[in-house]
C-alpha cells in the first residue's frame, strides 16, 4: 500500500538487468514506496504500451537504471521521452538516474546527478532515498498538520517527566494493567503509543521551516518517556512479555524519522532528523544502563541490536551507530559529543530513570559507558572491523569500564551479551578499540593506552 506521505516510483530498465531491478523494487517497496515494476504490473493479455503509459502517469518519480544494456533499450528510450513530456506539461514527474555500471549516459540525462550503484550499492541506495525525499518534500511542500486532539492524561503528566511522582504514577498504572492480565488491553495500550508517535509526523521534524507546535513536541517526547517507564518496569519485575512490543514502538519512531528527509533553510541537512534519532538513542542508553545493573543481559542485547532496515549498510551497524554518525554529519561543530554524553544529559534530569543503580556505581556514567562498550563490541564483531563502531566511552576514564572488562574476560555477568564473540576476535577488537580511543581522544588525559587491569591483560596476552 502506498504511504500518503511517500511518492510513487516508476522503474525504467532493460530486461537484461532484471535481477538487480527486482531486488531494488523489493527494497523500495519494503521502505513504504509505491513501486511500478513491470513484472508486478503487466499481466498476460495486458497492453504493454498502455500499462507503461499508465504507470508513468501515476508515478511521481521515474527511476532510470543506466547500464550498457539499458542505454540501447528501445523501451527505456520511450519511457524517458514520455516522462520528459509529462514533466514539461504538468511538472508532475521527476527523473532520477541510477548508474548500475559504467556506460554512455544519454544526453538528456547528462546534466543530472545519478545515484551511483556501480561502486557501493549500499551507499548508492542511501543516496537514492535521500534524493527522493529531498525532491519530494521540495516540490510537494509536505506540511501535514496534526489534528486537534485532547492530550491523554497520562501524556499530560509526562509534560514534567522529571517529577518522580508523575513517573511513579504512570508506572503504577502500567503495573496494574499487567496484574489484570488482560493481554488485549495491554496490546491496545502499546498500539496507542505507536499511534501517538505516528500522529506527530511529519510536523515534528519541522518540514519547510514550519515549527512544530509545543503540543506536538510534548506529545512526541512524552510518549517516548512513557515507553521508557513501561520498559523499565518490565525489567524491574522480571517480565519478558510485551518487551518486544515496546521496543518495536521505539524502533517505529526511529524508522518514521528516516521516512521524511528535511531541509530547513539555514539549518544543516538532516539536522532535525539527527536530533530526533539521538533523542531516541539517549533513552535506549538510559534503559541499557538500568538493565546492566538489574543484570538483564538479554534486554541489553535487544536494545543494542536494532537495525535501521532501510539500508543494508546501517543495518549491520545498528541504530546507535547510525544516530551518532547522522548527528556528526549534520552538527559539524559538535562532532566530539558522544552518545554517553547525550544519555548522561537525559538521565541527569530524570531521577526515576537511574534509581536502580543510584549509589551502587561510582557515578551514573559507569553503566552508560558499559552499555556503549557492549554496543561497540557487537558492532565491531558483526562487521569484522572495530572501526565500524565509535567508542563514545573513550571520552571518560578507563576505570569506568574496568569492572565490565573483568567480567567479560572471566565469562561473568555482562559476558552474556558478547558470548558469541570468540576469544581471539574479542581480544583483537579490544586492542583495536583501545588504539582508536587513544587516537580519537588524544589530549584529554583521561584514557591511557594499555593500562589494562591484570585479568584483562592476561586475557589479551593469551588470545591476541
N, C-alpha and C positions, 0 to 999 in steps of 0.2 A: 504493500500500500504506500502511496506517495505521501510523504510528510507535507503538511500545509506550509512549512517553513523552508523546505528544500526543493530545489528545481528539478525539472525533468531533463534527462540526458539522452542524446541520440548517439549511438556508437557507429561511426563510419569506418569500414575496414575492408581489407581484402580477405577472401575466403582462405587464403594460404596462411593467414595469421590467426586463424580461428582459436587455436589453443590459448594463445596469450589473451585474446579479446574476451573469450568466455570467462577466464579467470578474473579479468578486470571487471567484467559485468557483475560477477558474483560479489566481488569486494564492494563495489559501489552500491549494489542493491542491499547488502548487509549493513551498510552505513546509512541506510534510510533514503537513498535517492530512488526516483522512478526511472528505470533504465530501459531504453528501447534498444533491444538487441535482436537481430533478425531471426535467429533460431528460436527465440521465445515468442516472437510476434507474428511471423509469417507461417501459415499452415497450408496443408495441401488444398489446392483449389483457390487460394487467395491470389489476387492480382499483386504481383511483386511491386510493380511501379506504384500502384495506388497505396499499398501498405507503407512503402517507404516515404511517399509524399505525406501521408497522414502522420507518420512518426515524426518527420521533421517539423511539420506544422504544429504538433502538440508539444514539442520539446523546447526547452529554454536554452540549452547548450548543444552544440554539435561538436563532438569529440572526434577529431580526425586522427586515426592511427597511421603514422607515416612509416613506411618501410619500403624496401626495394620492390616488393610486390604491389603495395597499395598505390604508389605514385603512378603506376601504369594501369591501374584498375579503372575500367570504364564506369563501374558503379560508384566508386569513390569520387570520380570527377563530376558525375551527375549530381550526387548528394551535395558536394561542395558548392556547385553552382546554384542549386536550389536554395541552400541556406543563405548564400550571399544575396539572392533576390529577396528573400524574406527579411534579412537584416536591413536592407536598404528600404524596403517598403514599410515595415512595421516596427523596426528596432526591437524585434522580439527574440532574436536568436544571437548567440554569441559563440564564436568559433574558438576552440581550444585545441591546438595541435599537440599530439603525443608522439614523441620520437622513439620508435621501437629499435631502430638500428640506423646507422649512417646511410643517408640516401640523398638524392637530389630533391630538395624541398620545392614544391610548386611555387611559382612566382607570386600567386595570390596569398600565400602564407609566409612568404619570406620575411615580412616585416613583423611577424608575430612571434613572441617568445613561446617556446614549447616546453612542455614537461618532459624532461629527459629520462626515459626509462632504459636507455642503452647502456648506461654505466652502473647505476644503482637503482633497481626497480623500487625499493622502499622509499628512497628519497624522491624519486620521480612521482610516486603515488602521493606522498605528502605534499609536494609542490602543486600537484594537480588539484587536490582537495582544497588547499589554501586559495588557489586561483579561482575555483568555482565559488567558494564562499565570498571572496572579496568582490568579484564582479556581480554576483547575485545581490549582495547587500547594497552595492553601489548603484546598480541600475534599478532594482526594485524598491529600494529605500524601505526596508522592512522596519516598521515601527509598531509592532504588536503591543498593545497595552493590556495589562491585567484587568480583569473585570472587577468592579467594586464589590467586594465581599467582606463580610464581617470576619475579623480575625478570631480564630478559635481561642477559647480561654487559656488553654494550655500554652499556645504560642505567645499570647499576651504576657503570661507570666515570665516567659523567657526573654522579654524585652530587656530585663535586667537579670541575665542568667548568672551574673557574678554573685547574686544573692543566694547564699547556700540554702535558705529556707525554700525558695522557689524551686531549686533543683531537687531538694528532698521531697517536696510535694509531688513533683512530676514523676520522680522515681517511684513513690508510693502508689500513685495511680496505675503505673505500669505493672508493679508487682501485684496489685490487687487483680488486675486483668489476667495476669499469669496464673494466680491462685485459683481464679474461677475456672480456668482450664478450657475456656471456650475458644477453640482454635480458629473458628470462623471470625469471631470478633477480633482476635489478635491479628489475623491476616488482614482484615479490613482496616485495622489501625495502621499497619505498615504501608498499606496501599494508599491511605490518606496522606501519609508523609510523602510518598512518591508523587502524588498529585499536587501537593502543595509546592514541592520543589519544581515540578514541571510548569506550574502556573506562573512562576517567576521569570520564565524565559520567554522571549529574548530580552525583555526590558532590563533585567538585572545587569547585563553587560553593556547597557547604555549605547545601543546601536545609533549611529548617525548623530552622536553627541547629545541625544535626548536623555537627561538624567533620570535615573530610576527614582521612584518615589521612596520616601522613608519607609512607608508601609511595605513596599516590595522588598527592600533591603532587610528590614526587620524580620519579615516572614521567612525569607530565604535562610539567613544565618541562624535564626532561632530554631528553625526546623532541623538544621544540621546539628545544633546543640542538643535538641531533643533526641535525635538519633543516637548521639554520643551517650547521653544519660541512659537511654534504654539498653544500649550495647554493654555499657559498663555494669549495669545492674545484672545482666545475664552472666557476666564474668564473675561478679562477686558471689552470686548464688549458684555458681556451677551449673548453669542451664545452657545446654547446647542448642536446643530448639529455637528457631527464629533468628539465630545469629546471621545466617546466610541471607535471610530476608532483609535485615537491617543493613548489612554490608552491601547488598545489591542496590539499596536506595542511595547510599553514598556513591557507589560507582556509577549509578544512573545520573546523578548530579554532575559527576566528572565528565561523563560522555556528552551530556547536554551542553556543557561549557565548550566542548570541542565542536559541536554541531553548528555553531554560529560564530563565524570569524568576525571580528570587529576592528574597525579602523576609525578612531576618533580623531578629528583634526587637531593637530598639535600634540597628540599623545603618541606613545610608542605603539607600533602594531602589536596586537595580541596582548597589550598591557592589562586590560581589564580581565581578559581570559586568564592570564597568568596569576593575577591577584586572587581570582576565584579558585584556581587549582591549588595554589599554595594554602589558601584558607581551608580547603577540604583536607589537604595532606597534614596541616597542623593538627587537626582533630584526630587524624589517623595516628600520628606520632604520640599524641597525648594518650590515646587509648592503648597504643602499643606499650608505652611506658608502664601504665597501670597493669596491663596483662603480664608484663615481666615480673612485677612484684607479686602478683597473685599466682604466678607460675602456671599460667595457661598458655603453653607454648604453641599449641595448635592454633589458638586465636592469633598469636603473634604472627605466625606464618601466613595465615589467611589475610591479615591486614596488609602484609607486605606484598603478597603475590597477586595483586590485581593488575590486569593487563589492559592498557589502552588499545582496544580491539580495532581501532581504525587504521592502525599501522603495524605491520609485522615487526618493523624495527623497534618501535616503542613497546610493543607487546613483550619483547624479550627483556626490556629494561625495567618494566613495571612502572606504576603510576607515580611513585615518589620521585624517581629519577627524571621522569618526563616533566613533572611540575617544576622541579628546580631548574632544568635546562630552559624551559619556556620563560621562567622568571628572569634568568640571567640574560636571555636574548632580548627581552623587552624592557629590562631595567638595568641598562649597562652601568649606571652609576652606583649600583648596589650589588655587584656580582659576588662579593665575598660573603654575603649574608646567606648562611646555610639553613637547612631545614630544621636543625636542632634549635637555632636561634629563633626562628619563626614559632616553633611549637612552645618554646620557653616563654615567649611573649604572650601566647594564647593562654597557657596554664597559669601564668602569674596572676591573672585576674579571676581565676576560677578555682577557689579552694576545694570545691567538691570534686574536681577532676583528679586531684592528687592526694586526697585524704587517705587513700590506702597505703601509700608509701611515705607519708609525711613523718619525718624523724627517723626513718629506717635507713635512708640513704644520706650520704654526705650533703647532697642537695638534690633538688628535682632534676638537675641537669644529668645526673648519673644514668637514670633509666632512659632518658631521651637519647643520650649518647649511645647507650647499649642497643636500643632499638635501631638506631641509624647504622651501627656496626653490623648487626644481623642483616639489615637490608642490603648493605654493601656486599656482604659475603654471598648472599643469594644471587644478586645481580651479576657479580663477578663470575660466579660459578656457571650460571646459565649461559653467559656469553663467552666463557673461557678467556676472560680478559678483565683484569682488575680495573682498567681504565674505563670500562663501561659503567662503573659506579662513580659516585662522588662522595668522599668521606667528610661529611659535614662535622662529624665528631672531632675532626682534626683541629678545629678551632679552639679546642679545650685541652686541658692537660691529660696525658695518657692514663693517669691514675683513675680517671672516671670510668674507664672500661676495663680496669685491671681485674676485678673480680669476675667479670663475664668471660674474659680471656682465659682465666684459670679454670673456670667451669667448663668451657668448651674443650680445652686440651685434655681435661680429666674426664670428659664424657659425662658431665653432670648438668642437670637443670637445663639452661638455655642451649646446651648442645643439641637438644631435641630439634631445634629449629633448623640446624645445619647438618644434621646427622647423615644426610645423603651425600655430603661432600667428602670424598676420600681424603685421608690424612695428608698425603703428599700434595694434593691440589690445595687443600686448606692452608698448609704451610706456605706454599708458593703465593697464594693470594694475600696472606698476612704480611709477608715480606714486601710484596708489591704495594700494598696499601700504605705500609709504613714509609716506603720511599716516596709515594705520591704525597702523603701528608707533609712530610718534611720539606718537600719542594714547594707545594702549594701555599703552605702557611709559614714559610721561612721568614724569620724575623720576629715572629710573635713571642718566641721564647717559651711557649707552653708545651710544645711537642719536641721531644728529643728522639732522634732516630736510633733504633736499637733500644737499649734500656728496658728490656722486657723483664717481667717477673721470672724468677728462676724456672718455675714449672713450664712457662711458655717457651723460654729459651731452650730448654731441654727438648721440648716437642719439635721446635724448629731445627735443632741440630740433628735429630733423628730422621726427619722427614723432608727437609729442604734439599 
